[in-house]
Amino acid sequence: MSLATSASTAAVPAHALRRGTRGFAAVVLLLGGMIVSAVTLFVLPSTALAAGVLTIVIPLAIVFSAAHFVAMYGLIRRRAWSVVLTLYLAAIGLGLVAFACLLLVTGLDPLGRPGAESPLESRVQIVGLLAWLAGTWIVAARFAVRGMAAPLRRTELAETAHPTRVMAAHRLVIADATRPRSGLQAHSA
């Protein structure tokens, strides 16, 4: 490694190394928010729910869809609250997916029109939409958490390690073993 290469990486802040991960989570949140917004604004008002229930559900769904865009903005701007908001969105969304799947199993169509029969093709499409949304929320939550995590600092480990100590790692046990290294001498600079 040359001196020019090490100097250029030292000038980059540590959080900039995770910018692509946060960006991917923001794009996934954008896709999920657009789908939730479309379902909220165009499908939900024509469902078989009672008018009193719709007056409660539609404003909550609008807030839920707007929260996707707020979390996306927070991830792009590297705000700590955006990870918490993304995790809440994933939890609420996965709960809604589970509830909608429960409705489908019992024979009710959660997005169907009043008085209309729901054919098998309609139920398969709803299951596909729910599976896609669940995957979207899981991926967004995973990459939001990964993108905001503090980067590992390997230099601290290298400076504090003794030159004759070797870390032995196994998939079940991680141990610190001491064994002499042949041919290696400690630096005397």
C-alpha positions in Angstrom: 0.0 0.0 0.0 1.5 3.3 -1.0 1.5 6.5 1.0 -0.8 8.2 -1.4 -3.4 5.5 -1.1 -3.4 5.5 2.7 -3.6 9.3 2.8 -6.7 9.4 0.5 -8.6 6.8 2.5 -7.8 8.6 5.8 -9.4 11.8 4.5 -12.7 10.1 3.9 -15.0 10.1 7.0 -15.8 6.7 8.4 -19.6 7.1 7.8 -19.0 7.7 4.1 -18.0 4.1 3.6 -21.7 3.1 4.3 -23.3 5.6 2.0 -24.4 3.0 -0.6 -26.0 0.8 2.0 -28.1 3.7 3.3 -28.9 4.7 -0.2 -30.2 1.2 -1.1 -32.4 1.2 2.0 -33.7 4.6 1.0 -34.6 3.3 -2.5 -36.3 0.3 -1.1 -38.3 2.5 1.3 -39.3 4.7 -1.7 -40.6 1.7 -3.6 -42.5 0.4 -0.5 -43.9 3.9 0.2 -45.1 4.3 -3.4 -47.0 1.0 -3.3 -48.5 1.8 0.2 -49.5 5.2 -1.1 -51.2 3.8 -4.2 -53.1 1.2 -2.2 -54.1 3.8 0.4 -55.3 6.4 -2.1 -56.9 4.2 -4.8 -57.7 0.8 -3.5 -58.6 1.3 0.2 -61.6 3.7 -0.4 -63.3 1.2 -2.6 -63.0 -1.8 -0.2 -65.8 -3.5 1.6 -65.1 -1.8 4.9 -67.8 0.3 6.6 -67.7 4.1 6.2 -66.9 4.6 9.9 -63.9 2.2 9.8 -62.6 3.9 6.6 -62.6 7.3 8.3 -60.1 5.9 10.8 -58.1 3.6 8.5 -57.5 6.0 5.6 -55.8 8.8 7.7 -53.7 6.2 9.5 -52.7 4.6 6.2 -51.8 8.1 4.8 -49.5 8.7 7.8 -48.0 5.3 7.4 -47.2 5.9 3.7 -45.8 9.4 4.5 -43.6 7.9 7.2 -41.9 5.9 4.4 -40.7 9.1 2.7 -39.7 10.7 6.0 -37.6 7.6 6.9 -36.1 7.7 3.4 -35.1 11.4 3.9 -33.5 10.5 7.2 -31.5 7.7 5.8 -30.2 9.9 3.0 -29.2 12.6 5.5 -27.7 10.0 7.9 -30.0 10.8 10.8 -30.0 8.4 13.8 -33.8 8.5 14.2 -34.3 7.1 10.6 -33.2 3.6 11.7 -35.7 3.5 14.5 -38.5 4.8 12.2 -37.5 2.2 9.5 -37.7 -0.5 12.1 -41.1 0.7 13.3 -42.3 0.8 9.7 -41.1 -2.8 9.1 -42.8 -4.0 12.3 -46.1 -2.3 11.5 -45.9 -3.4 7.9 -45.2 -7.1 8.8 -48.0 -7.0 11.2 -50.4 -5.7 8.5 -49.2 -8.4 6.2 -49.8 -11.1 8.8 -53.3 -9.7 9.4 -54.1 -9.6 5.7 -52.9 -13.2 5.3 -55.1 -14.2 8.2 -58.1 -12.5 6.5 -57.3 -14.4 3.2 -57.1 -17.7 5.0 -60.5 -17.1 6.6 -62.1 -16.3 3.2 -62.2 -12.5 3.3 -60.6 -10.4 0.7 -59.0 -7.4 2.4 -58.8 -5.4 -0.8 -62.0 -6.6 -2.5 -65.0 -4.6 -3.5 -68.2 -4.9 -1.5 -70.5 -7.7 -2.6 -68.0 -9.0 -5.2 -66.7 -12.6 -5.1 -62.9 -12.9 -4.9 -61.7 -15.4 -7.5 -58.5 -17.4 -6.9 -56.5 -15.2 -9.3 -57.3 -12.2 -7.1 -56.2 -13.9 -4.0 -53.0 -15.0 -5.6 -52.2 -11.5 -6.7 -52.9 -10.2 -3.1 -50.6 -12.8 -1.7 -47.9 -11.8 -4.1 -48.3 -8.1 -3.2 -48.2 -9.0 0.5 -45.1 -11.1 0.0 -43.4 -8.4 -2.0 -44.2 -5.7 0.6 -43.0 -8.0 3.5 -39.7 -8.6 1.6 -39.4 -4.8 1.0 -39.7 -4.0 4.6 -37.3 -6.7 5.8 -34.7 -5.6 3.3 -35.1 -1.9 4.1 -34.8 -2.6 7.8 -31.7 -4.8 7.4 -29.9 -2.3 5.2 -30.9 0.7 7.3 -29.4 -0.9 10.4 -26.3 -2.0 8.5 -25.8 1.4 6.9 -25.9 3.3 10.2 -23.7 0.9 12.2 -20.3 2.3 13.2 -17.6 1.0 11.0 -15.1 -1.4 12.5 -11.7 0.0 13.3 -9.1 -2.7 12.7 -6.2 -0.4 13.5 -7.0 -0.4 17.2 -6.9 -4.2 17.3 -3.6 -4.2 15.5 -2.0 -1.7 17.8 -3.0 -3.4 21.0 -2.2 -6.9 20.0 1.0 -8.5 21.1 3.2 -9.7 18.2 3.4 -13.2 19.5 -0.4 -13.7 20.2 -2.6 -15.2 17.6 -6.3 -15.2 17.5 -7.7 -18.7 16.8 -11.2 -18.6 15.5 -13.6 -21.5 15.1 -17.3 -21.4 14.2 -18.2 -22.5 17.7 -15.3 -21.2 19.8 -13.2 -18.0 19.6 -10.1 -18.3 21.7 -6.9 -16.3 22.2 -4.1 -18.7 21.9 -0.4 -17.9 22.4 2.1 -19.6 20.2 5.4 -18.4 18.9 5.6 -17.2 15.4 8.7 -18.4 13.6 10.7 -15.9 11.6 8.7 -12.8 12.7 10.2 -10.2 14.9 8.6 -7.2 16.6 9.1 -3.9 14.9 11.6 -1.6 16.7 10.6 1.7 15.2 
